[in-house]
Amino acid sequence: MTEEDDRMLDRVLGREDAHAEKISVFGRGRATALHATSEESELDGEQFDREERAALRRVAGLSTELEDVTEVEYRQLRLENVVLIGVYSSSGNAARALEDAENSLRELAALAETAGAVVLDGLLQRRPHPDASTYLGRGKVEELRSIVAHLGADTVIADTELSPSQRRELEDRVKVKVIDRTAVILDIFSQHAKSREGKAQVELAQLEYLLPRLRGWGESMSRQAGGQVGGAGAGMGSRGPGETKIELDRRRIHTRMAKLRRQIKAFAPAREAKRANRDRFEVPSVAIAGYTNAGKSSLLNRLTRAGVLVENALFATLDPTVRRSQTPDGRQFTLADTVGFVRHLPHQLVEAFRSTLEEVGGSDVIVHVVDASHPDPAAQLATVRDVIGDVGARDLPEIVAFNKADLVDENDRILLRGLEPGAVFVSARTGEGIDELRERIAELLPYPDVELDILVPYDRGDLVSLAHQRARVVDTSYEEAGTRLSLLATARVAEQLRSAVAASDAAEAAETD
């Protein structure tokens, strides 16, 4: 072999290596939006919920065809092999547009893996706007078809929401199932919902998504028997115009959606009662909001030892969790863990989970958790702030906490500091910055401003306890008649203490008379 042949071979191998690097983002079996390892902390508790969730195992290559039914084991599902597609426009900065599109596709890969799929490859096309009929251009559709046939994929996932006609036309061309980003997110939510309210919210969002996408063929488009005839093919009396099955399905979906809205509305009094109880005692509230998989639940466990579910997956937490904590100076407050956000969050979910997001809107302080190791933290910040604005909480005090600080170096910290100068760097795994975060929360919480000096009888230890829990006790002294407290409290707590002490003094005076 000559020297020229060697150089040619090196060029060919170099191109192959470069191609392998391009598709390795999805070919490794793990999406880059998910960390390769998931380390547990003793603060996370026993995590029984995660074991239960993992019991629905997915097995690669397990067929569900009738002839192979003996191979199907209980609670096992076949892993879907998927190919991702996306369209981006480079009207401005082409390099920036390509980077954003790749980050979005990586996030879609993480969503697909969380839903239970293996991502085989990803395909991006630069276009001014998606094709009105097939989403991708004609040539790219043919390339996608060959990739799907070559890799043996059975599902194609689009990075944006597809119209019903785009989905139908693309399925006809590619010959496999086609879904979009919204369908994947809804599927994850349906898997992870546990509470009655969460399940009702997810079902409502799914029906809102399904309603304009109903399709039918054959009997679905034929007229059903009407009038006194109860079934099809009943001869005389069944030849009226009737109603198509697809129309019947739409009517049933509307009826079900109305029922779900009533159910979700019926859950509101219980939430309001809990919130009113906290308001009555003027317990400040802090909401932990942020991008999905940013480490909100891990941070809650680190701050309160709550032991809530922690999982290296997107949208692992759907139902809000409220736990009690206290500031370094002893003031009590509540911490609420909320559902994570994601770019292009379906509006159906925002509307359905509006009741859950009320915890963010009704809080005194928002701890905005950002994944410091994410390739595009600025997009995370913008996405979460858009959703916070939608629930009317844009004016609330905000603490930006860059979590997973143990995964970034000093240079990355400088860049993140330039993005948010007043942010706190924390690590729920190592405990770094947790004390600083507590101090920042204490600074922004409503501070007691009413000075009070009261003498509490020794038999009213409950009032002393209330003063320590709901106010800031400055000085304590013990006299013959009782315990003298000098404290700072809110107006409502101060009035409660005054009236309780006055009632106790009046009762004691009545007994002596």
Buried (B, 14 or more C-beta within 10 A) or exposed (E): EEEEEEEEEEEEEEEEEEEEEEBEBBBEEBBBBBBEEEEEBEBBBEBEBBEEBEEEEBEEEBEEEEEEEEEBEEEBEBBBBBBBBBBBEBEEEEEEBBBBBBBBBBBBBBBBBBBBBBBBBBBBBEBEEBBEBBBBBEEBBEBBBEBBEEBEBBBBBBBBBBBEEBBBBBBEBBEBBBBBBBBBBBBBBBBBBEEEBBBBBBBBBBBBBBBEEBEEEEEBEEBBBBEEBEEEEEEEEBEEEBEBBBBEBBEEBEEEBEEBEEBBEEBEEEBEEEBEEBEEBBBBBBBBBBBBBBBBBBBBBBBBEBBBBBBBBBBBBBBBBBBEBEBEEEBBBBBBBBBBBBBBBBBBBBBBBBBBBBBBBBBBBBBBBBBBBBEBBEBBBEBBBBBBEBBEBEEBBBBBBBBBBBBBEEEBBEEBEEBBEEBBBBBBBEEBBBEEBBEBBBEBBEEBEBEBEBBBBEEBEEBBEBBBBBBBBEEBEEEEEBBBBEBBBBEBBBEBBEEBBEEBBEEEEEEEE
